[in-house]
Amino acid sequence: MTAESAPIRLDLPALNGSLVKLRAVVPEDAFTAGILGAERTGSGIVINSDGLILTIGYLITEATDVWLTANFGHEVAGHALAYDQVTGFGLVLPLQKLDAPPLGFGSSANLAAGDEAYILSHREFAEPAAAQVLARREFAGAWEYLLEDAIFTVPAHPRWSGSALIDSQGGLVGLGSLLVREIVAGEEINANMFVPVDLLKPILSDLITRGRAARVPRPWLGIYAAEMSGKVYVTGVVDGGPAQRSDIREGDLISHVAEHDVSTLPDFYRRIWAVGPAGTGIPLTRVRDGTHLNLNVRSVDRTELLKRPQAH
């Protein structure tokens, strides 16, 4: 084996020094408090020399206070700078210097099923752990969320929120989002879903300067949905959201959007988003007790319902 082909030996403890503990406090009356809680903890990743923190957005949504702790450091205040609803990325700006080096980006596109990787979270949560890429595929969340090419890893990491997925070269390739259930060899097991960091690269500058990506806001209906036997069912609605105001209820079947059949969650979401931007009326067919009803649900921009972070 030549020097050029020898595997790189990663200094995982040194890489782990780029992870911070993140603690966010959210008002009890915030739009997301009932679902995500009023106090949230997870990890963040230092990604540039200014100490900018990348984390999963649901940790900082509507946060009035964000606190950051570097490894072996003291807690410092942070400002929730941005949350991108489409990808799930969140950014936090520390308000004091953090003694933590930045972690460089790798290429998510180069990561394939079967590849070895490592998962890092703040040292208080767990030590760096080896992982394997189980799959690269589409992921549809029940909350009107869709990733075209998510990363799934095993074994499941116990503290996935905001954790860093590192490739064999030591580059950041994914951001920890969820614990999911996967079928492997006929057995259901726990796995983690990571958001590919390549999705951040084209929008990072806008998130820093504008607080949001430069794209037209998607229409949002406030529906939780699940796909069962080739049909899309409503599993819940957001209080006060467009779906509830249109009398869509848990247990309803959504058979059509804009006169197109929908049989999967990805198809359901894509059909909604294809109608027009946030604020557009979304024509859909609701089925309840065998009765079909055509509705026009006036969508909204989900971010307009959220409390904005306080300026510092």
Number of C-alpha atoms within 10 A of each C-alpha: 6 6 7 7 7 8 11 11 9 14 9 16 12 12 21 23 22 27 31 32 22 28 22 23 20 24 16 12 10 19 17 20 18 10 8 14 15 18 17 19 18 22 31 33 33 26 20 16 11 13 21 21 26 25 29 28 22 20 30 29 28 26 26 18 18 26 20 28 22 26 19 11 12 11 18 16 19 23 22 27 23 26 25 21 19 15 18 19 26 26 27 27 20 21 16 12 10 22 16 23 20 19 22 15 18 20 16 22 12 9 20 14 14 13 15 17 21 20 27 32 30 26 18 13 14 14 14 19 15 16 22 19 22 21 19 20 12 12 18 19 13 16 17 22 16 19 18 13 17 18 26 27 29 19 16 21 23 12 21 26 27 33 27 33 29 29 25 16 13 20 18 26 25 29 29 29 23 19 19 13 14 18 10 10 7 7 8 10 14 15 22 25 26 26 28 26 20 16 18 19 10 10 15 18 14 14 20 16 11 12 17 20 21 11 10 10 19 22 24 26 27 22 23 19 25 18 19 11 7 10 16 22 24 20 16 20 21 17 12 9 18 20 24 18 16 13 13 22 20 16 15 20 23 23 19 19 24 18 12 14 16 22 18 18 24 19 16 22 19 14 20 23 18 13 16 16 18 19 16 19 20 23 18 22 22 22 18 15 8 9 8 13 11 14 18 15 21 19 22 21 17 16 17 8 13 14 17 16 18 12 8 8
